[in-house]
């Protein structure tokens, strides 16, 4: 199974003078390659060894990477792991200023976007994402886009930023971000720009473009109030065809659709996929869990509602 780019286990080692990549050989042996990481993308880690040659290690074979972190970066990771996301965001910003390795700066930027998004700083998260987007983003990077998946009026500073983003025809990800957050305040313009973005990206040969897939998912927000069961079935099929890392928001939207039709069990299953499969999407996962519990409670299923609230969801078959 493919190992997601930034979900490979990375161990910070103080004072490490070389990077170590532990990986599984084709024969199933655990091997270690030592040197300096010069690049890291979706497909491989590029490691310069002592003889000066650059060795690629396929990401799907990587077991662990050992490298050196700055103290602020280690502190940021620790803060994020214990839920202190505001502190983590500040430390990630400090780590970004201190870090010189391009591939590690990419990692820090991605974690910073996530921390800002999940502390309600959508404008700052959007700006940082657009910096990340210019550095060869991966599918998993796009999973961290601070998109809106629920109705809600953006703050004045987010609204202003979204209007700037939506006008960036040179940057599809910016148009998507802008349209997502303007859906509540300038719906006509948001949908016009979103439809044009989908039309333009659909002309490309690559139908798996993450921006295209997420734009189509965001477009469904406008159709939610009229979506019938066959429509939601098609949405579910479209989600299944997406890369796994991009499905959290679309699953959340699908849950809202089933709930509107009174399909309690199907709504709960869609919503619970978010906290179970995408716990790093902290805000969206918490909201999905609360909605699922509320729906079960309203249906008179208080025991199941309490299990959901306590995070005991093994019995739901996801």
C-alpha positions as CSV (number, residue, x, y, z in Angstrom):
1,X,0.0,0.0,0.0
2,X,1.3,3.5,-0.9
3,X,2.6,5.4,2.1
4,X,1.2,9.0,2.1
5,X,4.1,11.4,1.7
6,X,4.0,13.2,5.0
7,X,2.6,10.3,7.1
8,X,5.9,8.3,7.0
9,X,7.2,8.1,10.5
10,X,10.0,10.6,11.0
11,X,12.2,10.5,14.1
12,X,13.9,13.6,15.2
13,X,17.5,13.0,16.4
14,X,19.4,15.8,18.1
15,X,22.8,16.5,16.6
16,X,22.3,14.0,13.7
17,X,25.0,14.6,11.1
18,X,23.4,12.4,8.5
19,X,19.9,11.4,7.5
20,X,18.9,7.8,7.7
21,X,16.2,6.2,5.6
22,X,15.0,2.8,6.8
23,X,13.2,0.9,4.1
24,X,12.0,-2.5,3.0
25,X,13.8,-4.2,0.1
26,X,12.0,-6.1,-2.6
27,X,12.9,-9.3,-0.7
28,X,11.3,-8.0,2.5
29,X,14.5,-7.1,4.3
30,X,14.8,-4.0,6.4
31,X,17.7,-1.9,5.1
32,X,19.2,1.5,6.0
33,X,20.5,4.1,3.7
34,X,22.6,6.9,5.1
35,X,23.4,10.3,3.6
36,X,21.7,13.7,3.0
37,X,18.1,14.0,1.9
38,X,18.1,16.4,-1.1
39,X,14.5,16.0,-2.1
40,X,11.3,14.3,-1.1
41,X,8.2,14.1,-3.2
42,X,5.2,11.8,-3.7
43,X,7.1,9.0,-5.4
44,X,10.6,8.9,-3.7
45,X,13.1,10.2,-1.3
46,X,16.3,11.4,-3.0
47,X,19.3,10.7,-0.7
48,X,22.9,11.8,-1.5
49,X,25.2,9.2,-0.2
50,X,28.9,9.5,0.9
51,X,30.2,8.7,-2.6
52,X,28.3,11.7,-4.0
53,X,25.7,9.7,-5.8
54,X,21.9,10.3,-5.4
55,X,19.9,7.3,-4.5
56,X,16.1,7.3,-4.8
57,X,14.1,5.3,-2.3
58,X,10.5,4.7,-3.3
59,X,8.1,6.2,-0.7
60,X,6.0,3.1,-0.6
61,X,9.0,1.1,0.7
62,X,10.0,3.6,3.4
63,X,9.5,2.5,7.0
64,X,11.1,5.4,8.9
65,X,13.2,8.4,8.3
66,X,15.6,9.7,11.0
67,X,16.7,13.3,10.6
68,X,17.6,16.3,12.7
69,X,14.9,18.9,13.7
70,X,15.4,22.4,15.1
71,X,14.3,22.7,18.7
72,X,11.4,25.0,17.7
73,X,10.2,22.3,15.2
74,X,10.3,19.6,17.8
75,X,8.4,21.8,20.2
76,X,5.8,22.5,17.5
77,X,5.2,18.8,16.9
78,X,4.9,18.2,20.6
79,X,2.4,21.1,21.0
80,X,0.3,19.8,18.1
81,X,0.3,16.3,19.4
82,X,-1.2,17.5,22.7
83,X,-3.8,19.7,21.1
84,X,-2.1,23.0,21.8
85,X,-2.6,24.2,18.2
86,X,-2.3,27.9,18.7
87,X,1.1,27.4,20.3
88,X,2.0,24.9,17.6
89,X,1.2,27.4,14.9
90,X,3.5,30.0,16.4
91,X,6.3,27.4,16.8
92,X,5.8,26.2,13.2
93,X,6.3,29.8,12.0
94,X,9.5,30.1,14.1
95,X,10.7,26.7,12.7
96,X,10.0,27.9,9.2
97,X,12.2,30.9,9.7
98,X,15.0,28.7,11.0
99,X,14.9,25.8,8.6
100,X,17.0,25.9,5.4
101,X,16.2,22.5,3.9
102,X,13.6,22.9,1.1
103,X,11.9,19.5,1.7
104,X,11.6,20.1,5.4
105,X,10.3,23.7,4.9
106,X,7.6,22.1,2.8
107,X,6.7,19.8,5.6
108,X,6.6,22.6,8.1
109,X,4.4,24.7,5.8
110,X,1.9,21.9,5.5
111,X,1.7,21.4,9.3
112,X,1.4,25.2,9.8
113,X,-1.6,25.3,7.4
114,X,-3.2,22.5,9.4
115,X,-2.7,24.2,12.7
116,X,-3.9,27.6,11.5
117,X,-7.0,26.0,9.8
118,X,-8.0,24.0,13.0
119,X,-7.6,27.1,15.2
120,X,-10.1,29.1,13.1
121,X,-7.5,31.2,11.3
122,X,-8.8,30.4,7.8
123,X,-7.4,33.5,6.2
124,X,-3.9,32.9,7.5
125,X,-4.2,29.2,6.6
126,X,-5.3,30.1,3.1
127,X,-2.3,32.5,2.6
128,X,0.1,29.8,3.8
129,X,-1.5,27.2,1.7
130,X,-1.0,29.3,-1.4
131,X,2.7,29.5,-0.5
132,X,2.8,25.7,-0.2
133,X,0.9,25.3,-3.4
134,X,3.8,27.0,-5.3
135,X,6.2,24.3,-4.1
136,X,5.2,21.2,-6.1
137,X,2.2,20.3,-3.9
138,X,1.2,16.6,-3.4
139,X,-2.3,15.2,-3.2
140,X,-1.9,15.0,0.5
141,X,-1.0,18.7,0.6
142,X,-4.3,19.5,-1.1
143,X,-6.1,17.5,1.6
144,X,-5.1,20.3,4.1
145,X,-6.7,23.2,2.0
146,X,-8.7,25.3,4.4
147,X,-12.0,25.0,2.5
148,X,-15.4,25.7,3.9
149,X,-17.7,22.6,4.1
150,X,-20.5,24.2,6.1
151,X,-22.7,27.3,5.7
152,X,-21.3,30.3,7.5
153,X,-20.5,33.9,6.9
154,X,-16.7,34.5,6.7
155,X,-15.1,37.2,8.9
156,X,-14.5,40.5,7.2
157,X,-10.8,39.9,6.7
158,X,-11.4,36.4,5.3
159,X,-14.0,37.8,3.0
160,X,-11.6,40.4,1.7
161,X,-8.9,37.7,1.2
162,X,-11.3,35.4,-0.6
163,X,-12.2,38.2,-3.0
164,X,-8.5,38.5,-3.8
165,X,-8.1,34.8,-4.2
166,X,-11.1,34.3,-6.4
167,X,-9.7,36.8,-8.9
168,X,-6.4,34.8,-9.3
169,X,-7.2,33.2,-12.7
170,X,-3.4,32.3,-12.9
171,X,-3.7,30.2,-9.7
172,X,-6.6,27.6,-9.7
173,X,-6.1,26.7,-6.1
174,X,-6.6,30.4,-5.1
175,X,-9.9,30.5,-7.2
176,X,-11.1,27.4,-5.4
177,X,-10.3,28.8,-1.9
178,X,-12.0,32.1,-2.7
179,X,-15.1,30.5,-4.1
180,X,-15.4,28.2,-1.2
181,X,-15.4,31.0,1.4
182,X,-17.6,33.4,-0.7
183,X,-20.4,30.9,-1.1
184,X,-22.3,32.6,1.7
185,X,-21.7,36.2,0.9
186,X,-21.4,36.3,-2.9
187,X,-23.0,33.1,-4.0
188,X,-23.5,34.1,-7.6
189,X,-19.9,35.1,-8.2
190,X,-18.6,32.2,-6.3
191,X,-20.6,29.7,-8.4
192,X,-19.7,31.5,-11.6
193,X,-16.0,31.3,-10.8
194,X,-16.2,27.7,-9.6
195,X,-18.1,26.6,-12.7
196,X,-15.5,28.3,-14.9
197,X,-12.7,26.7,-13.0
198,X,-14.2,23.2,-13.3
199,X,-14.8,23.8,-17.1
200,X,-11.2,24.9,-17.6
201,X,-9.6,22.1,-15.6
202,X,-11.8,19.5,-17.2
203,X,-10.2,20.3,-20.6
204,X,-6.9,18.9,-19.3
205,X,-6.0,15.3,-19.8
206,X,-5.4,14.8,-16.1
207,X,-8.8,14.2,-14.6
208,X,-7.3,13.4,-11.2
209,X,-6.2,17.0,-10.6
210,X,-6.9,17.5,-6.9
211,X,-8.1,21.1,-7.5
212,X,-10.6,19.8,-10.1
213,X,-11.8,17.1,-7.7
214,X,-12.2,19.4,-4.8
215,X,-13.9,22.1,-6.9
216,X,-16.5,19.5,-8.0
217,X,-17.0,18.6,-4.4
218,X,-17.4,22.2,-3.4
219,X,-19.9,22.7,-6.2
220,X,-22.2,20.2,-4.6
221,X,-22.7,22.5,-1.7
222,X,-25.0,24.6,-3.9
223,X,-27.0,21.5,-4.9
224,X,-27.4,20.2,-1.3
225,X,-30.9,21.5,-0.7
226,X,-32.3,19.8,-3.8
227,X,-30.2,16.6,-3.8
228,X,-32.4,13.4,-3.8
229,X,-31.3,9.9,-3.0
230,X,-30.1,9.0,-6.5
231,X,-28.0,12.2,-6.6
232,X,-26.4,11.4,-3.2
233,X,-25.6,7.9,-4.5
234,X,-23.7,9.5,-7.4
235,X,-21.9,11.7,-4.9
236,X,-20.9,8.7,-2.9
237,X,-19.5,7.0,-6.1
238,X,-17.6,10.2,-6.9
239,X,-16.1,10.2,-3.4
240,X,-15.0,6.6,-3.8
241,X,-13.2,7.5,-7.0
242,X,-11.2,10.3,-5.2
243,X,-7.8,9.8,-3.6
244,X,-8.4,8.7,0.0
245,X,-6.7,11.8,1.5
246,X,-9.2,14.2,-0.2
247,X,-12.4,12.6,1.0
248,X,-12.9,14.1,4.5
249,X,-14.8,17.2,3.3
250,X,-16.9,15.4,0.7
251,X,-17.9,12.8,3.3
252,X,-19.0,15.5,5.6
253,X,-21.1,17.0,2.9
254,X,-22.6,13.6,2.0
255,X,-23.6,13.2,5.7
256,X,-25.5,16.5,5.5
257,X,-27.3,15.3,2.4
258,X,-28.4,12.0,3.9
259,X,-29.5,13.8,7.1
260,X,-31.7,16.2,5.1
261,X,-33.5,13.2,3.6
262,X,-34.0,11.7,7.0
263,X,-31.6,8.8,6.3
264,X,-30.2,8.7,9.8
265,X,-28.0,5.6,9.5
266,X,-26.5,6.6,6.2
267,X,-25.8,10.2,7.4
268,X,-24.1,8.9,10.6
269,X,-21.9,6.5,8.6
270,X,-20.8,9.3,6.3
271,X,-20.1,11.7,9.2
272,X,-18.2,9.1,11.3
273,X,-15.8,8.4,8.5
274,X,-14.4,11.9,9.1
275,X,-13.2,11.4,12.7
276,X,-12.3,7.8,12.2
277,X,-10.4,8.1,8.9
278,X,-9.2,11.7,9.1
279,X,-8.6,12.6,12.8
280,X,-6.0,15.2,11.8
281,X,-8.9,17.2,10.3
282,X,-9.6,18.2,13.9
283,X,-12.3,20.8,13.5
284,X,-14.2,19.0,10.8
285,X,-13.9,15.7,12.6
286,X,-15.2,17.1,15.9
287,X,-18.1,18.8,14.1
288,X,-19.0,15.5,12.2
289,X,-18.9,13.5,15.4
290,X,-21.2,16.0,17.2
291,X,-23.7,16.0,14.3
292,X,-23.7,12.2,14.2
293,X,-24.4,12.0,17.9
294,X,-27.1,14.6,17.7
295,X,-28.8,12.8,14.9
296,X,-28.8,9.5,16.9
297,X,-30.1,11.2,20.0
298,X,-32.9,12.9,18.0
299,X,-33.8,9.4,16.7
300,X,-34.1,8.1,20.2
301,X,-30.9,6.1,20.0
302,X,-29.3,7.5,23.1
303,X,-26.9,4.7,23.8
304,X,-25.4,5.0,20.3
305,X,-25.3,8.8,20.7
306,X,-23.3,8.4,23.9
307,X,-20.9,6.0,22.3
308,X,-20.3,8.4,19.5
309,X,-19.7,11.3,21.9
310,X,-17.2,9.2,23.8
311,X,-15.5,8.2,20.6
312,X,-16.5,4.5,20.9
313,X,-17.4,4.0,17.2
314,X,-15.9,0.5,16.5
315,X,-19.4,-1.0,16.2
316,X,-20.4,1.2,13.3
317,X,-18.6,-0.9,10.7
318,X,-16.3,1.8,9.2
